[in-house]
Amino acid sequence: MKRFFACLLAGAMMLSFAACSQGETTSSSAADSSAADTSSESESTASGDLSGIVKTGGSTSVEKVMNALIYKFQENNQNVTINYEMNGSGDGIQGVIDGKYEIGHSSRDLKEEEEAEGLVGTAYAVDGIALVVNNENTASDLTAEQVKGIYTGEITNWSEVGGADAPITVVIREAGSGTRSAFGEIVGIEDADLVSTATECKDTGAVQTTVSQNANAIGYMSFSDLDTSMVKPVNYEGVAISEDTLKDGSYTLQRSFLMVTKEGAELSPAAQAFMDFVLSDEGQQLVTDNKLIPIK
């Protein structure tokens, strides 16, 4: 039985911040809406005719960078409110299909059936998926086969992979998480094959907290949120995770952050202006500032 509630308690220290982030809104006004707002206009315009509310939601992994982007967009623009609900990539994608959101946030690629619904994913950043263990753990390097073995229950003791003689506690993200989907796709693990005793966590911060409190735990999380004072990243296939290894592709546990829209559904001028801003030089610099790899 998955220890979901135990993990939620472990992540309680982040609850107040997450609650604030879920309700976080920004206001923005850009250049003349009839001009569809080019990237340069989004960077330089401090006032204009844009107004309205843009409803967005989805991935919790993009929280840090997305809040930074929304905050800066607010500084540049005064009359647009960006609503961002953090409820997981799956809900964000479904929200676009249902017409609940103009923009969905996903930390995984779209599936064929989602593309068949007319969805389009616009990448704006590349993020690594860090494999993390407790700071007391002596294991330092795992192969793809070892990671798969751990997460499917074939490997159950740290002594089998270079650690101490101790049982492995497996920590995963919840069903619907973009990080979980991307991790499983890269490593080659179906949800049905996951070890049944895994501890399930609702967001990347809860994974980090849970692993930091259990000497035998292993988890995976967004590199952009990694705090090495709390947990230790282990090498994957002999490569340490870093901005350089993500850029050159040698660290292969990586995925794109997407803004998801529906083909044929015209975005409001405010929503289009925000997407333009995210892809602008100013927006891409914020991506870099948040330990992510920019698309441009």
N, C-alpha and C positions, 0 to 999 in steps of 0.2 A: 504493500500500500504506500503510495507516494506521500511523502511527508510535506505536503503543500503548506499546511498552516504553520508548521515549524519554521519554514523558510520565510513566510510572511512576517512572523515575529522577529526573525533575525534581521529583516529589513526595516523594522519599525522606526529606526533612527532617521530614515529618509522620508517618513510618511508626510510630515508637515510640508517639506519642500515639494514633494510630488503633488500634494493636494493643491498647493499654490500654482504649480506649473500647469495642472490640468485646466485651471480656470484662467490661465494667463491670456491676456489679450493685448493687442497693440493697435495703435491708431496710425494711419498713414495717409498722406496725400501726395500724389505724384504729378507729372506733367499732364497736359491735356489728354483726356481719356480717348478722344477720337484719334489720337496719334499712336495709340496702342503701346506707348511707353517703351522706348528703346532702353538698352542696358545703361548707356551713358546718362540718359535722362533720369533713370532710377537712382543713379549715384549722386547726381548733383542737385536734384530738385528738392527744395525744402518746403514748398507749398504749391498748391495747385487745385485742380477741380475734382480730383478723385474723392469718393466717399463711399461708405457702405461697410458691410460686414462680410468677411471671407471665412467660411466654415471649413476647417481642416481637421484631420485626426489620423491617428495610426501609431506607428512605431514608437516605443519608449526609448530605443537605442539612439534615436536622433535627437533626443530631448535637449542635450547640451548645445549642439550646434544650431538646432532649429530655434531655440529660445534666443540665442545670440543674434541670429538672422532677423527674427521678428523684432527684437529690441532695437536693432540698428535701423530697420525699416521704419519703426516708430519715430526715431530721431529725425529721419529724413522726410517723413510724411506725417501729417497731423489728423487726417479725417477718415482713415480706414481702420477698422478693427479686424485683426486676425485672430480668430478663435482656433486654438489647437488643443484637441482632446487626446490625451495619451492613453490608448487602449489596445495597442498591439497592431502589427502590420496587417494581420488578417482582417481585423475590424476596420482599419483604415481603407483597405482595398474594397471591402464589401460596402463601406459607406459611400464610395464613389459610384459603385454599381447602382446602389439604391437611390442616388441623388441626394444623400445626406450631406456629403462633402463635395466642394469644388476640387479640392486637392487632398489626396491621401498620402500619408507618409509610410514608406516601406523600406525595411532594411534587408530585403531579399529581392531577387528577380521575380518578375511576374511569371505565373504558370501559364501553360498553353490555354487552359480553359478560361483563365482570366483575360488573356489577350483576345480570346474568342468573344468575350463580352464587350470588346471594343476599348479595353483599357490600354493606356500608353504610359510607360514609365520613363521619366526624364531624370537621368543620373546627374547628380551635382557633387558627389563626394565618394571616395573609396575609404572604407574602414577595415581594419584588421580584426579578426576574431582571436583574442588572446586566450590561450589555455593557461589556467591559473591554478596553483596549489597553495597550501598553507606555507607561510614563511619558514616553518620548521621542517618542511618536507625536503629530503635530500635528493629526490628525483629531479633531474634537470633537462632531460631530452627524451622526447617520445616520437616514435614513428607513427605514420598514419595507421598502420596495422595494429599497433599497440593501443592507440586511441580508440579505434573501432572495437577492439577487444574489451577495453575497459567499459565502454558505453553500452555494449551488448551483454556484458556479464561473463564473458569468457575469461577475462583477467580480473581477479578479485582481490589480489594482495599486492601491495607496493613492492615487495621483494622480487616480483616477477618482472619489474620494469626499472630496477635500479634504486628502489627506495628501501625503507625499513620493512621489517616483517610486521605488517599491520594491514587490516582490511581496508579496502578502498571505499570511500563514500562518494557516490556519483551525484553531481548536482547538474540539473538541466533547467532550461527555460520552459515556460508553460506552452501548451498547445496553442498554435496561432501566432507565436512569436516569430518574427522575421529572422532573428539571430538563430533560433533553433532550426528553422527550415534551411537557412544557408549552411549552417554547421553540418546538418545531416546530409545535405546534398554533396558537399565537398568531401566529407569523410566516407560517405556511402552507407549511411545508417537510416533505415526506415523507422518511423515512430513505433511500429509494431515490434521492432527488434530491440528497443531500448530496455535496459535492465529494469525490472519491475520495482525495485527498491529505491530508485532514484528520487532525490529530493527535488521538488519542482519549485522554481522561483518565478515571481511575476515580473521582475525587471532586472536589468543588468546590475544595478546597485545591490539588490538583494543577493544576487549570486556572489558578488565580491564580499559582502558581509558574512554570508554563510560560510564561505571557504575560509575566511580569516578566523572564524571561531571554531573550526574543526581541523585538527592536525592531520587528518587522513582524507580530507575532501579534495576533489578536483572539479573544476567548473570551466565554463567558457563565457566570455563577455566581450563587449566592445572595447577595443584598444583605446579609443578616445576617452573612456572613463576609467582606465586602469590607474590604480593608486598602488605603487610598489611598496609603500609603507604598510599596506594591509595584506597584500598577497604577492606571490612570486610567479611571474610568467615563466613557463618552460618552453624550451625550443621545440619546434615542430619540424620533423624531418631534418634535424641538424641546423636549423636556421632560427635565430632569435628574432622576435617581432620588434620592428622599429620602423620609423618613417622611411628610412632608406630601403629596408628590405621589402616594404610594401610598395614603394615606388618602382623598384626594379623587378618586382614580381617574384623574388626568390622565396618570400614567405607567402605560401599559397593559401593559407586560411584567411581569405579576404572576400569582401562583398561590396556592392555599391549601395549607396543611399539614393532612393528614388522619390521624386514627386510624381504621384500617380494622378492622371486625369482621364476623362472619357472622350474618346474620339467622337467628333460630331457635336459634342456638348460645348457650346461657346462659353468660354470663361468670362466672368465679369471683368471690366477694365481693372478693377483693384486686384483681382486674383492674378491676372496676366502681369500686372506691374510687379507683384511680389515674385512671381516666377522669374521674370526678367532680372530683378534685383539679385536673386540667389545666384544666377548664372553670370552676373556682372563681375568686373574686376574686384569691386568692393566686397561683394558677396563671397567670391571665391577666396579672398584674403581672410575672411572670417572662418571659412572652412579650414584653411591652413592654421589659423590661430587656435583652432580647437582640435589639433592633433589628427586631422584628417587629410587625405590626399585630394587636392582639388581636381576637377575634371579638366579645367582649362589650364 
